[in-house]
């Protein structure tokens, strides 16, 4: 199983809640997502990220299919202008 973790930092932290809802909608649309967990930061420290998303996929091929899915591309086009930073970690778990 491949685990895909993304952390988002928004110019306006209130956009994180909207992004969380939109990401969670993807789990019902993209069959290559085995599981998804999205969490909003609660402490808002100077080093905090606003939103964390963790998905699992059968393998790298399924992750790539998820990333190429039209619904994911639509989310990316919507969220990209709202972000100040993004970090990704992919690992086998």
C-alpha positions, 0 to 999 in steps of 0.5 A: 500500500502506498501512503500519500501525505500532503500538507497545505498552508493557505494565505487565508487559513479560513480557506483550509476548511473549504479545501477539507470539504472539497478533498473529502468529496474526492474520496467518493468519486475517485475509486483509486483512493482506498482511504482518506483522512483530512485534518485541520490544524487546531493550535495555529502556531508559527510553524503549523500547516493549515491542513493535512491530507492522508490518502492510501492507494494500492500502489503508485499506479493508483496514486498516479491515476488519482492525480490524473483524475479530472476531479483531482485536477479541478481541485488542484486548479481551485486550491493552487491560487489559495496556497502559500506552500505545500509539502508532500511525502509518499511512502510504502506502509 
